[in-house]
Amino acid sequence: MSEIDTKGYVYVMISTLNQMVNYIPLKHFEFDDIYNLTIKKSDYVDNSRWDENLSKILKRDNINFDFTDKNRNLQFRQDEINDISNILDVLETNFNDKKKIFWNITGGQRPFVLAITKFIRDHKRTEDYICYLEGNKSKMVILQDDEIVNNDSYNLNDLKIPTALELMSFEMKNTDTSERNFLDNYNESKKSKEKKFYKKFLKNYIAIKDREELLKNLIKLNDNYPSKKSNNFKKKLEQYKKDREEATANLIKILEFNNDEYQIFLNEITPKTKDGKEVKAFGFILEKLAGYKILELAYGKIADMTLGEKINHLRDNDKVDSRHIDEFDIALLTKNGKFMIFECKSGGMDGDVAKSTKYSTYAVSGVYGKPILITPLLKNEIIAIRKKSSISGNFKEDSKYLKEDTYKNIRTAINSAIRAGLEVWGIDEIDKKLEKYIEL
């Protein structure tokens, strides 16, 4: 980032739902003082809650600002800001004697932005900075005397997902199978074999020609352990074990695993439970395939990453019950504060789950968040099943792997995701798709 000297500057921010935009400059620069412009007792927004979220994080980071200080936490009624002269009066009273101000207008409603701009120009404040964070481009645009003096990317190396969630009134909920330190563990020696395994796994997975046989056997790993209360339990259990052993043997052969890889594969597909429910083995594998590929591509750009994480509301009075409100297969936070949520579905996904993912993504990260579905299919397979045809147009002859009994649930997931507004990626598209959102 270009050299911006904030020594002797006062920082002025505008309270907003996505307090990440106010937090980032405070972590980048040092200021002599801090002020906050906020709305009080509004029927439309709850700025006091947003301010409380930021206050807790700032205290934890030893950044000194007291939101209860009315001389620095400047409050407006919602009806007051409809007339910018009311805002200008407050600016005149509080900032006319301040020599240099760093104005962060990113989260501001239009009346605030107009009033600040007018105040600067009327008083010929040529040393003031105006800052705006371009979340989609991960740029911090800073103007001084109507000239852009900075348009560089911004990074926060110590940013973590729990902090980002807390800024948006959410928290992580403890779960027995989450990979909470997936990023931190990426370079640990104990993970090197697993990392190497999944790299080869994905390479072979994409290259294999007999897609029908591959998918059929992987999907078979998703079969649930039969209920002990069901009729003919012993017979069903025997069939379950037989199908699983057969699918495993077929996959070892198809994917050409050596003995070490075979042992890792067996461990990965061993039935696991999450909060008392059996985890779909193919779904678990898909998360790891995607997760390791994302880290391989963007390791240096990612601040935090977690797998299989559940979230809930931060405040007890917001919680409906003790259960989580959503679960993220992969949650990724870039160093510039962008939240990306990936659903990895090896089977079906109904419309409610897709809508919930979209809602939760925007709830925890604002308009800069991105909800994405990663499927076990390749790009050309996604195109084919959406059209219910083959890649070449001759469905019967060259698309045996698109048989209805194999791909019907995956197609349901894709259609539900598209209807809910999620972006859909093939497992072979991660590199090209990811670079749209992270500069690789």
Helices and strands as residue ranges (DSSP letters): E 10-14, H 20-28, E 33-40, H 47-60, E 73-77, G 80-82, H 84-95, E 101-104, H 110-122, E 129-134, E 139-144, E 147-153, H 161-167, E 170-173, H 189-207, H 211-220, H 233-255, H 259-269, E 273-274, E 277-278, H 281-298, G 299-301, E 302-313, G 316-318, E 326-334, E 339-344, H 351-365, G 366-368, E 370-374, H 379-387, H 395-398, G 400-402, H 404-420, E 423-425, H 430-434
